[in-house]
Amino acid sequence: MRFVASGLAVASAHLVSADSPLRFPVEGRWSIATGWENGWPTSWHHVDPSSQSEIAEWKIYEGEIMLPEGKLILRDSSRLLDQATGLTEVRRRWEWLGDQALDKITLSVRISAEGLKNGRPFLPGISYYDNPAGQGVDPTRIPVIAAAEPLKRGFYEEHRYPMTLAAVEGELDGGLATSALHTIPSPIRTGYHEDQWWSLGIEYKDSGIELAAYSGTVASNGKNAIIKGHQRKWHDYDEAWMTLEPGMIVEKTFFFETHPTQKRGFGFQDPLWTSIELFDPFNPDGFPPLKEVIGRKLSYSIERWREGPNYTGIKAFPAHRNWIDLGWAGQSEAYAYPFLGIGSQFDLPGIEDYVQRGIDFITTSPFTESGFSIRYNMDTDEWLDRRNPLSQGQTVNNILDALRLARKNDAIDTSKWEAFLRRACDFHADQILASDWRPISTNEGFLIAPLAKAASLLGKDRYMKAAVKAGQHYAERHLSMDEPYWGGTLDARCEDKEGAWAALQGFLTLYRETSDEKYLEWAIHAGDVVLSYVYLWDVPMPAGRLTDHGFKSRGWTTVSAQNMHLDVYGVLCAPAIWELGEYTGNEDYKKLGRLMLVACGQLLDPLGSQGEQLHQTNYSQHYDYEDLKGVRGDYVENWNVYWITSHFLVAATQLEEMGVDWKDW
């Protein structure tokens, strides 16, 4: 941790520092509950310090609560880590001296941000400024806090957080500021539930906004004692109290800070980077060698190759879904670029033949007034009426990258590709340049990068004009976070990392093509949103498939505010995160990009296959569990869609072209 410690000046028992908008609650520095009712702790006891002392940079606050059953000794050890932001570390300790066990106890950490007005929440992976886009589609599918009724509170298990921080961006003294509470995540040893953890979140009270952590208490969407356990379902999680046994000591480390915020919607960045520094997640050791992973995934691509009288290509989905599928989850076109880029380094046979015939077949996809089809059914030998701009944008982008390399190879005829790409780019440029173009979500952000690339590769300035218009459109919609990036995954119409990735990819491509610094600023904003979905810590797992493999969650990404499992999608974003490090001089971007790629090589089976859905938290998507027992720590390996293979290959090829020596990772 690279913060500078210094003395902490405290004006009263409730001030955290003289110039901070944060306070300990007026009713007391410490609060514990000894009862439980209607899904929430009751019978609260509050107390302020009875003594204060100093040891080096630490200030020690001590107090006690007398209960009929005995005495609870309280202690906070506090030190200032950063003068500018007031970043303060506190190690809180509870020691129970009673002679008998004390049931239905709730311990808490509460920080009041009363000075912030019109605050908007930021909880990584969970709430993006209260998920306004997801609310507009279906508020029952995503966490809602500030707009919820009748209770405006959101508290979620710490293992649901990629980075354990709860922040709020709001107005302060005529400007903008962002306050945050960080915790070191931990389970509860004597919780009522078998696998109970501390919870973290935000509550909007009459007195102002409160950032808090509890020893298990959860709430969301106006209700107490619920957790999001399925794509469209919430589960009860009542009685999340704990027991204090005689002589038991419980400790919790937390941090709080406030940053001035220069632009609306940018406030999340400061606590995000504080969290990165606190967790220091960069160690790339202990993961499978990337070169071995890439070699097996190249071989696995050949295993998924299918041919018939009328088709040739990669089977995208497992089991009965016998489809060649373009873009989004299928990525059946994505193999061509890495085959040409790195295939020869792995002695991959027949590279040109695979690429020529596979992409030639894709160019037979029929166009309608909605663009080209992205799905071919090998059982019925037909292109289906399956079209969306997101998948088409990704398809065109992948084929353009393959085209750039194929033009250097005399053995490949790209004439059919170029005709298909021009038709696709003409279609989408026309759509974007129309005066009434107004995409529903960030999904059409996936058109920015291919149109910007096509302007030079296919020699048509109009494509760049469309890319610039789309980039400006999405910047105006998303940079303020009044409408966070969303809709980039077709089965989760809400705030998601794929929407942020669409913007990052598009903005970064515009910056490469134009050198206009505004695009880099936009790319950093979108890139930091992508990073907010990346786990910075290794979540301890209960017995199950993930523990069987010694799984480490660090570097993996959660999906969206709706779909809260882990996946390997972050590997596709990793080269762009690395590139942000090149442009900004921030080496931590590069370290995170490397981590995101190598960490996801875990769970690769001997055949080269991986599944998609890893359950690091109390959430299951593939199976509709009636209860969540046994879910956390499980792994759905049979949903091995091809993107889980192709994204690794594309990422490695991009790094290769950037001159990065990834083979020793």
ZAMARGU-4260 file (C-alpha; in steps of 0.2 Angstrom, whole numbers, plus 5000, padded with zeros to 4 digits):
<rodrens>
0) 5000/5000/5000 | 5008/5016/4994 | 4999/5029/5006 | 5008/5041/5017 | 5003/5039/5036
5) 5002/5055/5046 | 4993/5061/5062 | 4974/5062/5063 | 4967/5078/5071 | 4950/5074/5079
10) 4939/5089/5084 | 4926/5079/5093 | 4920/5061/5095 | 4910/5061/5079 | 4921/5070/5067
15) 4933/5059/5057 | 4943/5075/5052 | 4940/5094/5053 | 4937/5097/5035 | 4928/5080/5030
20) 4909/5078/5026 | 4910/5062/5035 | 4905/5059/5053 | 4902/5045/5065 | 4884/5044/5069
25) 4878/5057/5081 | 4871/5043/5092 | 4888/5035/5095 | 4904/5030/5087 | 4900/5012/5090
30) 4882/5004/5087 | 4877/4986/5091 | 4860/4977/5090 | 4854/4964/5102 | 4838/4959/5093
35) 4830/4955/5076 | 4813/4960/5069 | 4806/4961/5052 | 4822/4956/5043 | 4832/4970/5052
40) 4842/4972/5068 | 4833/4980/5083 | 4837/4985/5101 | 4852/4996/5096 | 4865/5001/5109
45) 4876/5016/5105 | 4891/5023/5113 | 4905/5035/5111 | 4924/5033/5117 | 4927/5034/5135
50) 4946/5036/5132 | 4958/5041/5119 | 4977/5039/5117 | 4991/5039/5104 | 5004/5027/5099
55) 5015/5033/5084 | 5003/5037/5070 | 4989/5028/5078 | 4975/5035/5088 | 4967/5023/5100
60) 4948/5025/5105 | 4941/5014/5118 | 4924/5012/5125 | 4912/4998/5132 | 4894/4993/5132
65) 4886/4986/5148 | 4873/4973/5144 | 4863/4962/5157 | 4873/4947/5151 | 4890/4956/5153
70) 4902/4969/5146 | 4907/4972/5128 | 4924/4980/5126 | 4926/4991/5111 | 4941/4998/5103
75) 4946/5008/5087 | 4964/5010/5081 | 4964/5024/5068 | 4977/5032/5057 | 4977/5044/5043
80) 4984/5038/5027 | 4982/5052/5015 | 4980/5070/5020 | 4972/5076/5004 | 4958/5064/5004
85) 4956/5061/5022 | 4959/5042/5018 | 4958/5034/5036 | 4961/5016/5041 | 4952/5010/5056
90) 4954/4993/5064 | 4939/4990/5075 | 4938/4977/5089 | 4924/4970/5099 | 4928/4959/5114
95) 4914/4950/5123 | 4917/4947/5142 | 4901/4939/5147 | 4899/4922/5154 | 4886/4916/5142
100) 4884/4916/5123 | 4874/4932/5116 | 4863/4928/5102 | 4855/4939/5089 | 4869/4951/5089
105) 4873/4963/5075 | 4889/4972/5074 | 4891/4987/5063 | 4902/5000/5055 | 4893/5016/5051
110) 4899/5032/5043 | 4888/5047/5040 | 4890/5057/5024 | 4877/5070/5030 | 4886/5084/5020
115) 4884/5076/5003 | 4867/5081/4995 | 4859/5073/4980 | 4871/5058/4982 | 4871/5044/4969
120) 4877/5027/4974 | 4892/5017/4967 | 4894/4999/4973 | 4905/4990/4961 | 4897/4976/4951
125) 4880/4980/4960 | 4874/4998/4958 | 4880/5011/4945 | 4873/5027/4951 | 4857/5017/4956
130) 4856/5008/4940 | 4844/5020/4931 | 4845/5011/4914 | 4841/4994/4922 | 4827/5003/4932
135) 4819/5009/4915 | 4819/4991/4909 | 4813/4981/4924 | 4818/4987/4942 | 4814/4970/4949
140) 4829/4962/4940 | 4843/4974/4947 | 4847/4982/4964 | 4839/4998/4967 | 4843/5009/4982
145) 4840/5028/4981 | 4824/5026/4971 | 4817/5011/4981 | 4802/5012/4992 | 4798/5011/5006
150) 4816/5008/5012 | 4830/5017/5003 | 4844/5005/5008 | 4855/4993/4999 | 4867/4981/5009
155) 4875/4966/5000 | 4886/4952/5005 | 4905/4957/5003 | 4908/4942/4992 | 4896/4950/4979
160) 4908/4965/4977 | 4923/4964/4965 | 4930/4977/4976 | 4923/4980/4993 | 4918/4998/4993
165) 4902/5008/4994 | 4903/5026/4988 | 4892/5040/4984 | 4895/5055/4973 | 4885/5071/4977
170) 4886/5090/4980 | 4896/5097/4993 | 4899/5116/4997 | 4894/5121/4979 | 4905/5108/4971
175) 4905/5089/4968 | 4913/5076/4980 | 4913/5057/4982 | 4914/5049/4999 | 4918/5030/5001
180) 4919/5017/5014 | 4931/5002/5010 | 4931/4986/5020 | 4943/4971/5021 | 4930/4957/5017
185) 4928/4943/5029 | 4915/4929/5034 | 4907/4928/5051 | 4913/4914/5062 | 4897/4912/5072
190) 4884/4918/5060 | 4866/4911/5060 | 4869/4906/5042 | 4882/4892/5037 | 4891/4904/5025
195) 4887/4921/5032 | 4898/4936/5028 | 4899/4954/5032 | 4888/4965/5021 | 4892/4982/5014
200) 4881/4996/5007 | 4872/5013/5008 | 4856/5019/5017 | 4847/5035/5013 | 4840/5042/5030
205) 4831/5058/5034 | 4847/5065/5042 | 4857/5061/5026 | 4867/5047/5018 | 4875/5033/5028
210) 4889/5021/5022 | 4889/5006/5033 | 4894/4988/5035 | 4885/4975/5045 | 4889/4957/5052
215) 4877/4949/5039 | 4862/4961/5037 | 4856/4963/5019 | 4843/4973/5010 | 4838/4980/4993
220) 4824/4986/4982 | 4814/4993/4997 | 4815/4976/5007 | 4825/4969/5021 | 4833/4952/5021
225) 4833/4948/5002 | 4848/4944/4991 | 4848/4943/4972 | 4850/4924/4969 | 4845/4922/4951
230) 4843/4932/4935 | 4825/4936/4938 | 4823/4931/4956 | 4827/4937/4974 | 4828/4925/4989
235) 4825/4928/5007 | 4840/4929/5018 | 4832/4933/5035 | 4840/4931/5053 | 4857/4936/5047
240) 4863/4939/5065 | 4878/4932/5074 | 4882/4925/5091 | 4895/4931/5103 | 4903/4917/5113
245) 4912/4920/5130 | 4929/4928/5127 | 4926/4930/5108 | 4935/4944/5099 | 4929/4950/5082
250) 4939/4963/5072 | 4935/4972/5056 | 4946/4983/5046 | 4939/4998/5036 | 4944/5014/5027
255) 4935/5030/5023 | 4939/5044/5012 | 4932/5059/5002 | 4938/5066/4985 | 4933/5082/4976
260) 4925/5077/4960 | 4929/5088/4945 | 4915/5082/4933 | 4899/5074/4936 | 4899/5055/4933
265) 4918/5054/4936 | 4917/5052/4955 | 4918/5033/4955 | 4936/5034/4949 | 4945/5040/4964
270) 4938/5026/4976 | 4940/5013/4963 | 4959/5017/4962 | 4960/5018/4981 | 4953/5000/4981
275) 4966/4994/4968 | 4980/5001/4979 | 4972/4994/4995 | 4970/4976/4988 | 4987/4977/4978
280) 4980/4962/4967 | 4994/4962/4954 | 5004/4946/4958 | 5002/4935/4942 | 5010/4920/4950
285) 5000/4904/4953 | 4990/4904/4937 | 4992/4892/4922 | 5006/4897/4909 | 4997/4908/4896
290) 5006/4900/4882 | 5000/4883/4887 | 4982/4890/4888 | 4983/4898/4871 | 4990/4882/4863
295) 4975/4871/4870 | 4962/4884/4865 | 4969/4884/4847 | 4968/4865/4847 | 4950/4866/4854
300) 4945/4878/4841 | 4949/4864/4828 | 4939/4852/4838 | 4924/4863/4836 | 4926/4865/4817
305) 4911/4858/4808 | 4908/4855/4789 | 4893/4851/4779 | 4888/4852/4760 | 4883/4870/4763
310) 4892/4876/4778 | 4910/4877/4785 | 4914/4885/4802 | 4915/4885/4821 | 4901/4877/4832
315) 4897/4891/4844 | 4886/4882/4857 | 4886/4866/4866 | 4874/4851/4865 | 4859/4853/4855
320) 4862/4871/4849 | 4870/4866/4833 | 4874/4883/4826 | 4887/4894/4818 | 4884/4910/4828
325) 4892/4927/4824 | 4897/4940/4837 | 4891/4941/4855 | 4891/4924/4863 | 4895/4914/4848
330) 4910/4923/4840 | 4911/4909/4826 | 4920/4922/4815 | 4933/4927/4829 | 4945/4913/4826
335) 4952/4919/4809 | 4962/4934/4816 | 4971/4924/4829 | 4974/4909/4817 | 4983/4921/4805
340) 4991/4931/4819 | 4998/4918/4831 | 4993/4901/4823 | 5010/4898/4815 | 5019/4900/4832
345) 5009/4885/4838 | 5012/4874/4822 | 4993/4875/4818 | 4991/4866/4802 | 4980/4872/4787
350) 4978/4889/4794 | 4975/4898/4777 | 4962/4884/4772 | 4952/4886/4789 | 4952/4905/4787
355) 4948/4906/4769 | 4933/4894/4769 | 4926/4899/4786 | 4926/4918/4782 | 4920/4915/4764
360) 4905/4905/4771 | 4901/4919/4783 | 4900/4931/4768 | 4885/4921/4762 | 4874/4928/4777
365) 4859/4936/4769 | 4855/4955/4772 | 4838/4962/4776 | 4832/4979/4782 | 4840/4974/4799
370) 4857/4970/4792 | 4865/4952/4790 | 4860/4936/4799 | 4871/4931/4813 | 4865/4913/4815
375) 4866/4898/4804 | 4857/4882/4809 | 4868/4867/4804 | 4853/4855/4807 | 4841/4864/4795
380) 4855/4871/4783 | 4849/4888/4784 | 4853/4906/4790 | 4840/4911/4803 | 4832/4928/4805
385) 4843/4932/4819 | 4850/4950/4818 | 4855/4963/4830 | 4868/4978/4829 | 4878/4972/4843
390) 4883/4955/4836 | 4885/4963/4818 | 4897/4976/4825 | 4907/4963/4834 | 4907/4952/4818
395) 4913/4966/4807 | 4926/4971/4819 | 4934/4953/4820 | 4933/4951/4801 | 4942/4968/4798
400) 4956/4962/4810 | 4957/4946/4800 | 4957/4956/4784 | 4971/4967/4789 | 4982/4952/4792
405) 4976/4942/4777 | 4981/4956/4765 | 4999/4951/4769 | 4996/4933/4764 | 4996/4929/4746
410) 4987/4913/4749 | 4971/4921/4754 | 4958/4929/4743 | 4949/4943/4752 | 4938/4949/4738
415) 4922/4941/4746 | 4926/4947/4763 | 4929/4965/4757 | 4912/4965/4747 | 4903/4959/4763
420) 4912/4971/4774 | 4908/4986/4763 | 4889/4981/4762 | 4889/4979/4781 | 4898/4995/4785
425) 4887/5005/4772 | 4872/4998/4781 | 4877/5003/4798 | 4885/5020/4793 | 4868/5024/4785
430) 4859/5019/4801 | 4870/5030/4812 | 4871/5045/4800 | 4852/5046/4799 | 4845/5061/4808
435) 4833/5050/4819 | 4846/5037/4825 | 4844/5035/4843 | 4850/5018/4849 | 4841/5010/4864
440) 4857/5006/4874 | 4876/5006/4873 | 4875/4990/4862 | 4877/5000/4846 | 4893/5006/4853
445) 4901/4990/4846 | 4899/4998/4829 | 4911/5012/4833 | 4928/5002/4832 | 4924/4993/4816
450) 4918/5009/4807 | 4933/5018/4812 | 4944/5004/4806 | 4935/5002/4790 | 4937/5020/4785
455) 4956/5017/4782 | 4955/4998/4778 | 4941/5000/4765 | 4945/5018/4760 | 4929/5027/4764
460) 4929/5042/4775 | 4910/5041/4778 | 4913/5026/4789 | 4924/5038/4801 | 4910/5051/4800
465) 4898/5038/4807 | 4910/5032/4820 | 4914/5049/4826 | 4895/5053/4827 | 4892/5037/4837
470) 4907/5041/4849 | 4900/5058/4853 | 4883/5051/4855 | 4888/5039/4868 | 4900/5051/4877
475) 4885/5063/4879 | 4874/5049/4886 | 4886/5041/4898 | 4900/5051/4904 | 4889/5060/4917
480) 4883/5042/4923 | 4865/5049/4922 | 4864/5034/4911 | 4878/5022/4914 | 4885/5011/4901
485) 4872/4997/4898 | 4864/4984/4887 | 4880/4977/4880 | 4875/4959/4884 | 4858/4954/4876
490) 4851/4944/4891 | 4854/4957/4904 | 4846/4974/4899 | 4854/4984/4912 | 4871/4991/4918
495) 4885/4979/4912 | 4903/4978/4909 | 4900/4973/4891 | 4892/4990/4888 | 4907/4999/4896
500) 4918/4988/4885 | 4909/4993/4869 | 4912/5011/4874 | 4930/5008/4879 | 4934/4999/4863
505) 4926/5012/4852 | 4933/5027/4861 | 4951/5019/4861 | 4950/5015/4842 | 4945/5033/4839
510) 4960/5039/4849 | 4971/5028/4839 | 4964/5034/4822 | 4963/5053/4826 | 4975/5056/4841
515) 4962/5067/4848 | 4964/5068/4867 | 4946/5069/4871 | 4944/5051/4865 | 4957/5045/4877
520) 4948/5054/4892 | 4932/5045/4887 | 4942/5029/4885 | 4949/5030/4903 | 4931/5034/4910
525) 4924/5018/4901 | 4939/5008/4905 | 4938/5012/4924 | 4920/5006/4923 | 4926/4990/4915
530) 4938/4988/4929 | 4925/4991/4942 | 4918/4973/4938 | 4935/4965/4940 | 4938/4955/4957
535) 4953/4962/4966 | 4953/4949/4979 | 4953/4930/4981 | 4936/4926/4988 | 4937/4911/5000
540) 4925/4897/4994 | 4915/4884/5003 | 4918/4866/4998 | 4913/4864/4980 | 4920/4863/4962
545) 4929/4879/4964 | 4938/4874/4980 | 4942/4857/4971 | 4952/4867/4959 | 4960/4879/4971
550) 4952/4893/4962 | 4957/4911/4964 | 4944/4924/4959 | 4957/4939/4958 | 4956/4945/4940
555) 4940/4938/4935 | 4925/4949/4930 | 4907/4949/4936 | 4894/4951/4922 | 4882/4964/4926
560) 4870/4972/4939 | 4858/4958/4935 | 4869/4943/4931 | 4881/4942/4946 | 4892/4927/4942
565) 4910/4927/4936 | 4915/4924/4918 | 4931/4926/4907 | 4924/4940/4897 | 4937/4952/4905
570) 4951/4943/4895 | 4945/4952/4879 | 4946/4969/4888 | 4963/4965/4894 | 4974/4972/4880
575) 4964/4988/4880 | 4967/4990/4898 | 4985/4987/4895 | 4985/5000/4881 | 4978/5013/4893
580) 4993/5010/4903 | 5004/5014/4888 | 4995/5030/4884 | 4993/5036/4902 | 5010/5030/4910
585) 5000/5021/4923 | 5009/5005/4925 | 4994/4998/4936 | 4983/4997/4920 | 4996/4985/4912
590) 4997/4975/4928 | 4978/4973/4929 | 4977/4969/4910 | 4990/4955/4913 | 4981/4949/4928
595) 4964/4949/4919 | 4971/4938/4906 | 4982/4925/4915 | 4969/4923/4930 | 4956/4917/4918
600) 4966/4902/4912 | 4961/4893/4927 | 4948/4878/4926 | 4954/4874/4908 | 4951/4855/4906
605) 4963/4843/4897 | 4952/4845/4881 | 4954/4864/4881 | 4936/4868/4887 | 4930/4880/4900
610) 4913/4884/4907 | 4905/4901/4909 | 4897/4903/4925 | 4907/4903/4941 | 4897/4906/4958
615) 4908/4916/4969 | 4893/4923/4978 | 4875/4918/4982 | 4869/4919/4964 | 4865/4905/4951
620) 4860/4908/4933 | 4860/4892/4924 | 4850/4883/4937 | 4834/4890/4945 | 4837/4884/4963
625) 4823/4886/4975 | 4836/4890/4989 | 4854/4894/4987 | 4862/4881/4998 | 4877/4874/4989
630) 4877/4887/4975 | 4892/4897/4981 | 4908/4888/4976 | 4899/4879/4962 | 4904/4879/4943
635) 4893/4877/4927 | 4906/4869/4916 | 4894/4863/4902 | 4889/4880/4896 | 4906/4881/4886
640) 4901/4893/4872 | 4915/4897/4860 | 4918/4915/4865 | 4927/4908/4881 | 4939/4901/4868
645) 4940/4915/4855 | 4942/4929/4867 | 4959/4922/4874 | 4965/4920/4856 | 4960/4937/4851
650) 4968/4945/4866 | 4984/4936/4864 | 4985/4941/4846 | 4981/4959/4850 | 4996/4959/4863
655) 5007/4951/4850 | 5003/4965/4838 | 5007/4978/4852 | 5024/4970/4854 | 5020/4963/4871
660) 5030/4947/4876 | 5015/4938/4883 | 5022/4920/4881 | 5031/4920/4897 | 5016/4926/4907
</rodrens>
